[in-house]
Amino acid sequence: MRALRSILFPTLKATPAIPDRAGEGGAPVSPAEMARGLRAFLRRVPPGDGADRSARERINNVLERVEATLRRRTDFRAAVTVLRRHLEIRIRAPRPDADVDDPGAPWSSEGGHLHLSDMEHGGYTGRPAVFIVGADAEHLPGSGVQDPVLLDSDRRVLGEGLPTSSELLRERIFRFAAFFARLGGARVTLSYRAWDATEARTIGPSPVLLAALRLQRRDSQLTFRDLYQTLGRVVCRIPRSDRPSLDSDDIWMAALGAGDVMRRGVDGVRTAFPRLDAGLSLLLERSEGVPGPAHGVIEARPQELDPRKNKSLVVSASRLEDLGACPLRYLHRSVLRMYPPDDPELDPDRWLNPRRRGGLLHQVFEASLREARKQKLRMEEPAFEALAVKTLGECVDRLRAEVPVPGEGALRRELVALEEDVRSFVRMVRQHGAPWVALELDFGIGDDEPVVLELEQGQLRFRGAIDRVDENLQGVHVVDYKTGVAWGLDADSGTFDGGRRLQHALYAHAAEQRLGGTVVSGEYHYPTRRGENQAFVFDRLRLAGIAPLLDLMLDTVASGNFVPTERADDCRFCDYADVCRARPARFGKVVSPLAEWSEQHLNLGLWPAFAQLKRVRTFED
């Protein structure tokens, strides 16, 4: 650790504070200060050899001049632009036969590397070995097909400055001849693409290869048959038996291609690896379209899995929302008990993951309201905001002992964002009020008895924790904090969003059982900067339908029909997205093969497995 500190800390100390990825934060900085940080880093970089050593020396000299002269402070982006412009240098590649003071050519390259160029710019560096790839009949020199928009006859009428297709072909041939002449005495290797994978057809070599063969053998009568005989076997991924294998891919391809017919390697691999074989079989079952175990349809076991029948099962609101959003997710988590690994991952740009961050803010909100009532502070007083910010600092200090901080810069950025969220919470409670009678009201957790909800087909026992319970002249209001973006709460989603939103109704029932009184609304509050202090209120009348909806949802559990959701957006933040092969796509979309499969079958009415899910989705229609 001491060695690591000696490397990192001097560099970090010499580097000025930088803004976050959004460009926010950070004090004005000069190019000189940034150059000082880069020089501190370069002092710990090995000098290297050849061009690397020359580049290091040149860059260090430039940074030294910048540090001595460009001291006027500006914003971070402008300072980076200035420094980057000064660091645009070209390095002369050293030559063993050159004098130390020989300026050489700054565009010459260092040996020992593979350099790429097109034919227009190739041939100027005098390389001893040149490889020309892609010399097939379609690209070199190309075809003389007329432009379909402007034919050769039209070009001749319009003027002499417009070249015809034959003139363009001759020009391409001339350019290639000029390129070839520039190669001088280099050893030239020509190759061509023999197979077009997009059209599944073979491609012939360019006439240039035949011309090269005629020049090499000094025989102008040679034909393409002679060229094919000279070229021999087409080179492909299957290596030749008379050459050694370079890596494991060569060994594998040689084993598959040893014979007149390509072997089916998949069958051999599946035989050798039974678990992989089972996974591939499951993937095939998923694509066939018949609902089965691969899609979450299992044998019905209501006495064991249905919470209405099994009195030992106590479910949470979040588990029931999993069932409403995607029955297959409920199967993975609550039936099969497949939990994602809880391995800590260090993110150098972020201290807290979303779950930890939300938990921290919930602690601050609760502690601030409790302490404000203890001190008899009103929400409108400036002291309440100071108290909330102070509470944040105390909670952060305790959390730092549990969660390692990746760096002081990341911590500062996160603390600024957390303080903005806490101040946003203060503004929201000032606007909406917070006449609370209970904070973080737990039920059914630990030794506490769960709340019981009477359903038509039995009792449902559930547990949870209510963030805040308010009471005013109208009645009791159940408030649940959300620390993210207000998403999925538009008017078209209804009260329960097809079974995906249940917490407000369940917690309203729990509050009535534990505290008495009449709950008049269940509310979602978004008291953060990203949530824009929005409040979504659902009155008692809208919450009354929770019992029949839960009966429909639990019929899914009783029947064993845990089919996947039909909406790909439900897979956006799912822990089992990799299992279902769901992945993010462009423009904020999500691609989920199972969701697409479910959407195709949900409205067909052909499979009984989708009957319960369809009734849940159309419950509010």
N, C-alpha and C positions, 0 to 999 in steps of 0.2 A: 504494500500500500504506500510506503514511503516513496518508492521509486515512481509509482504512478502519480502521486501528488507532486513530486519534483518535475514531472513532465507537463502535467495539465495545469496546475495552479498558476505558475508564472505566465503561461500563455493567456489563461482566462483573466488574470489580473491586468494584463496589458491590453486586453481587448475591451473596447467601450461597449456599453449596453446597447443591444439591438432591439428593434420592435418585434412584435409577434408576426405570424404569417399574414395577418390581415393588414399589416403596416401600421398598427396602432401601438402607442407606447414608445418609450425610448426618448432620451433627451437629444438636443441638437449635437451633431458630431462633425468633426473636421476630417478631411482626407488624411491629414497627418496622424490623427489618433488611430485611424483604421490601419494605416501603414505601419504604425508601431506594433499593433497587435499581430499583423502578418509577419513582420520581421521576427517577433518573439516565437512565432510558430516555425518559421524557416530555420531558426537556430537549432531546432530539435529535429530537423529533417536530415537524413544522411545525404552527403553531397552527391553521391552517384558517380557515374562515369559518362564520358562522351557528351552528347547533347544535353543530358540531364544536368551535368555539372555546369555547363555553359549557361543553361537557362536559369539555374539557381543563382549563379553569380550576377547575371544581368538583372534579374528580378530584384535581388537584394540591393543592387546599386540604384535602381529606380525607386524602390521604397525608401531608401535613405534620403534621396533628394526630395521626395514628396514629404517625408516627415520633417525636413528642415524648412520647407517653403510653404506648403499649402495648409495653413493653420486656421483659416477662417471657417467657422462652424456653420453648418447648414443642416437640412433634414437628412435623414439616413439615406434615402434613395438617391438624392443628388450627390452625396459623398461617395456612394458606391459607383455611380456613373463616372465621376471624375477619376476615381482611382482605377477603374477598369480601363478607361481610355489611355491612361499612362502605362498600363501593363500590357498593352497590345504591342508585343515585340516579336521579332523574327530571329531565330537562333541559327547560326552557321554550324553545320555538322562538321566535326573535326575529321581531318584526313591524316592517316599515319605518315604520308610522305610530304605533308605541308609544313611550312615554317610556322613557328609560333605566332608571329605577327602577320601572317598571311590573312588578309580580310576574307578571302574566299567568296563563294556565292551564297547569300543567305537563303536561297531557295533549294539548295542541294540537300539531299536527305542522307541520313546516317544509315550505314549498312547493317545487315542482320535483321531486317524487317521486310514485311511484304507491303508494297506500295501499290495503290490502285489509281487508275487514270482512265479517261476515255481516249478514243483514237485521235480526237482533234487536238488534245493537249499532250499526248504521249510521244515518247521518242526523243525528248529533249535532254534527258538526264544522263544518257550514255550508260545505261545499265547493261551488265554482261548477259543477264538472263531475262527474257521477256516471254510472258504467257498471254496468248490471245484466246479469250474464251467466247463462246456464243457465235462461232463462225459458221452458222447454218445458212441454208439457201434462202431462208425468209428474211434474214437480217443483214447479210453481207454478200453482195452490196444492196440487197433488197430487190423488190419487184418494181417493174416500170409501169404499174397500173395508173391510169389517169385519175386525176382528182374528180370525184363525182359531182362536186359543186361547180367547178370551173374546168370544162374540158379543154383539151389541147387546141381544138379548132377555135374555141372562144378566146383562148390566150393569144393565138396568132393574130386575131382580129384586133384585140385590145392594144397590142403593142409589142415591140421587141423585148421590152424589159421583163416580161413574164416568161419564166422558163417552162418548157414543156416537160412531160414525164420522162421522155428519153434523155433530155438535157440534164434533168435532175439525177437520173441514174448514172450518166457519164460523170457528173460532178462527184457523186459518192465514190465511184471507182477511182477517180483521180485523187480524192482526199485519202483514200486508203493506200494508194500507191505512194503518195507523199509521206504518209506515216511510216510505211514500210521502209522507205529509203532513209528516213531519219534514224532507224535502228542501227544502221551501220553494220559493224561486225558482231552484233549481239547474237546469242543463241536463242532462236525463236521457236516456241512450241505453240502449235495451233490446235484447237479443239472445237467441237461443235455440239450443240444440243441435239441428241438423236431421238428424243421422245417428248411429245407435247402432252403433259398430263391432263390439261383442261379439256382437250378434244380426243384424248386417248388414241393418238396416231403417231406414226414414226415421221421423222423429219430428216431430209437428206443434207449432206454437207454442202458448203458453199463452193462455187467454182474456184474461189480463191485457193482452197486446199488442193484442188487438182492442178492449178497453175504452179503452186509451190512445189508439188511433187515433180512436175515436168522440169522445173528449174533445177531441183536437187539432182535429178537423174539425167538431166540434159537430153530429154527425149520428149519431143513435142507431140508424139503420137499416142501417148498414154491416155487411157479413158477412165471413166468413173469406176469400171470394174477393177482396173488396176489399183485405183485409190482404195476401194473397199478391201482388197486383198492386203494392201499395205497396212491399213489401219487395224485389221484383225477384229477381235471380239470387242463389242461395245462395252465401255467401262460403266459400271453402275454401282449400286450400294453393295452388291454381292462381290466380295473380293476374289481375286484370282487365286487358285490353289497353289501357284508357284511363288506367291509372295507372302511374307509374314503378316499376321494380323497386327493392326496398330492399337486397337482397344477392344473392349468387350463387345461393342456393336459389331465389329468385324467378325468376331468369333461367332456371335449369334447369327448374323446374316450368312456366314459361310456354312453353318450347320443347316440352315433352311434351304440354301441353294445348292447343296451337294447332290446333284442329280439332274435328270432332264426336266423334272417338274418341281415347281416350288412347293415345299412342304408347308402344311398348316401348323404353324408354331403355336397358335392359340390352344389347340387341343392338347398338345404336350404340356403347356404351362398349366392349364386347368387341371390336368391329371396330377401334376406334381404339387400343386397348391390347392387343396380342397376348399379352404376358406375363400380364396379368390374365386374359385369356381362357383361357390354358393352366391357370392356377391354378384357375379356376372349373370347368373341365372335369375336372381332377384331383379336385376336391372331389365332383363328381357321380359319378365312377367309384368313389370310396370308399364312397358310400352305396348303390351298386347291389348290393353283396354278392358279386360274382364276384371271387375273388382275382386280382390282376394287378399291374402296376407301381405303381399307386397304393397298394397295400398292402404293397409290398416284394417281390413275386414277380418276379424278373428271369430273364434267360437264364442257364442253368447254365454256369459257367466254372471248373471245378474246378482246372485246371492253373494258373490265375492267382490264384484267391481262396482255395483250400483250403491251409492251412499244412502239411498232410501231403504235398501234392503240390509246392507251391512252397517250395523250401528257403530262399529268400531272405526269407521271412516269419518274423518273430520277434514273437510276441504276448506281451502282459502278462496277469497274472492278472485285472486289472480289465477288460481288453477281453474276456476269456473270460466273465467274470461279466456283462458287457453282453450277450453273445450268449445266455447262459442266461436272463437276466431278460427281454430283449426283443430278438429277432433284428432287428427294424426299427431299433432303436437302434444295433446293431452295423453295419448297412448304412450308416447315416448317418455314423457316426464312422470306422469302420475301412475301409470300402470306398469310399464317396463322399468321405471326408475332409472332411466339413462340420463345422467347429469353431465353437463360439460365439465371438463377439467378446470379446476380453480387454481391454475398455476399463475403466480404473479408474473407479469410481463413489464419490464421497464421501458417506458416510452420517454426518450430524452426530451421531448417537447411538451409532455403533459404529466402532471403530478397525479391527479385523481381521474379514475375512469368515471363514466356517467353514473354508475350505481353509488360509488363512494361519494361523489360530488352531491348527488341528490340527498343522500343520507346526512351529509354534513349540513346542508341548508335546512333540512327538516329539524335538526337539533337546534340550529340557531334560531329558527322561527319560534319553536316551542320555548326555549330558554328565555328569549327576549320578552315574549308575552307574559311568562310567569314572573320574571323579575320586575317587569313594569308594573304589574298589579301589586307585587310585594312592596315596591317603592311608591305606589300610588301615583304613578306617572300617567298622564293622559297621552293618547297617541299624537295629539297635535303639538305637543311640546318638543322643542329641539333636543331635549335630554333623552327622549325615547330613541331617536335616530342614533345619538351617540352611544346609547346603551346597546343597541343592536350591533353596531360596528365593533364595540368592545367585546361583545359576546362572540362574534365571529373570530376575533383574534384568539380568544381563550380556547375555542373549539379547535382552531387550526393548530395551536400549540400542542394540544393533546393528540391530535391525529398525526402530527409529524413523528411522534414516537412509534406509531403503528405502521405508517406507510412511508417508505424511504423517499426523499426528495431527489429528483434526478439532477437538479441544479438550481442555483439561486435565481438564474434568469427565468426558468420555467415557473418557479415558485412565485416570483414577483408578478409575472403575467397572470397567473391563476388567481392570486390574491386580489389583483385589481378587478378582475371579472367577478369574483365572489363578492367583493364589497359593492359593486354595482348592483348585483342581484339582491343583496340585503337592503340596500337603499330603495330598490324597486319594491320590495316587500313592505317597507315602511310606508311608501306612498300609497300602496294598495289598501293597507288596513286603515290608513287615514281616510281614504276615499269611501270604502265600503263598511268600515267599522269592524270590530272584532269583539263583540260581547260574549266571550266564551264562558262556558260552564264546564268544559272538559277539554284537555289537550292530550294527544297521544293515548286515546282510550283503547286499551288492549282488551280483547276478549277471546277466550278459547286457547290462549297461549300459556304454556307451562301447566300449572295445576289448575288454572282457571277453566271453568266449564264453558263449552262452546255455546253459541247462540243457536236456537232451534227455530227453523222456519217450516211451518206446516204447508205441505203440498198435497195435491189431490191423491197422489199415489204413495204417500208416506212422508216422513220427516227428513229434513236436510239439516245436518249439523255443520256449522261453518265457523271459522275463526278469522281474526284480522286485527287491525289497529286503525282507528279513526284519527286523523290528524287534528281535527278541531270540531267541537260542537258548540255552536252559538245558540243563544236564546234571546228573543226580544218579544215585543207585544204580539207579533204575528204567530210565534211558536218557535219550534226547534229547527235549526238549520245545520245540516251535516256538511262539513267542508273538507275536501281532499285536495292537498297541494300537488301540483305537477310542476316540475322544475325544467321541463324541456319546452319544445315548441308546441303550440296548440294545433294539433293535427287530428283529423278524422272527426271533428265535432261540428261539421257543417249541418245546416238544417235538413238536408236530404237524408242524413244518417239516422234520423229518428231519435227515440229515447235510448234504445238498446243496441242500435247498429247491428242488427242481425245476430245478437248474442255476444257481440264483442265487447260491449260496455255494460257491466253489471254492478260495479263497485258502489255507485251512488245509491242504488236501490237496496242492495244488501246492507250497506252501512246505515241507511235510514231505518231499516227494520231492527238492526242491532242497537241503535241508539234508543229507540223506543223501549226495547226490552230492558236495557240496563239503566236508563236514566228516567224513564217515564216521560210523560208529556206527549205531544203530538208533533211529529216531524212534518214540516210544511214544505221542505225542499231538500234535495240533494244537490251539492254544488261542486264543480271543479274550478279551482283557482290556479291561475298561472302567474305567480307573483315574482317573476324574474324579467330581466331585460329581454331575453329571447321570447318569453311568453307574453310580453307586452301588457302585463297586468289584466289579462282578460279573465272574465268570470262567466261560466256557463251554468245556468240554473235550470233544474228540472223540478217542477212542482209535484206535490203529492199525487195528484190525479194521474200524471204521466208515469209515476213509479209503481202504480198499483198492479201493473201487468207482470210483475217479476215472477210470481209463483207459477202461473201456467207456462211461461216461457221456460223456466227451469225444468218443469216436468218434461217438456219436449226435448230439451237438451239432454237430460239424463236418460231419456229413452234411447238415445244414441249409445250411451255407456251400457245399458242393459242388453241391447241387441248385439253389441260388439262391432258396430259399423263405424269405425274411426276413420272415415274417408278424409282425404286432405281438403283444405280450403280451396275455393274456386277463385279467390282473389290473390294475385301475386303480391300485392302490397302487404298482405299479412305475413309474408316471409321476410320482410325488410329487416326486422330486428329479432328474428327467431334464432334461438340457440342451435337449432337443428337444420339450418339452411344448407350446410354442407352435406348432411345426410340425404336431403331431398334434391341435391344438385341445384339449389336456387342460388343465383348470383346477381350482383348489381350490374346494370346495363347503362347505356348512354342516356343522358338527359334525365337522370334521377329515376329511371325505371328499374324494375326488378324482373328478371326472367326466372320463372319457376316451372319446370316441365310438369310436375305433379299438379300444380294449380291449373295449368292449361288443360291437362287431362280431365281434371274434376269439372272445370267449366264446361267442357264439351259434353259431359255425361249428366250434369245436374238437371238440366231442363229437358232431357230426352224422355225421362220417365221409364226407362227400360230396366233399370237395376233397382231392386228394393233397398240396396245399401244406401242410396241417396235420399230415401223418403224422409227420414228424420231431419237431415240437414236442410232439405228444401223447406220443410215446415218451419224450421227455426229462422231461415233467412226471410221468409214471407210472413213472419208473425205479425208485423206491424202494418202490413199492406191492407 
